[in-house]
């Protein structure tokens, strides 16, 4: 019998967010290094503009209309898990939305759905860099 969902679907949403945080940050840094000649300090400032809970919360709201049912389920499950911390420069709501977005990036990466990951990244994140 064929499984309906990829094994990544069944992972703990906070574990997906743990991975997705790194994936999102790596994609941002890769894009900045490949597409600019700015110095490391300026690279860090540019990356921090989108690799933060506030910007990730906005990004989640922007992409929601484009998500599949499975992807919406991933962010719902991530929302229902309560992280025991929050970012120092964001609200609890922003932090929770950022965690949901990171869970989605972790899900795409584990699922090896690089085309989906890249499509969303290029469409919604690159314009902010």
Beta strands, then each sheet from edge to edge (+ up, - down):
end
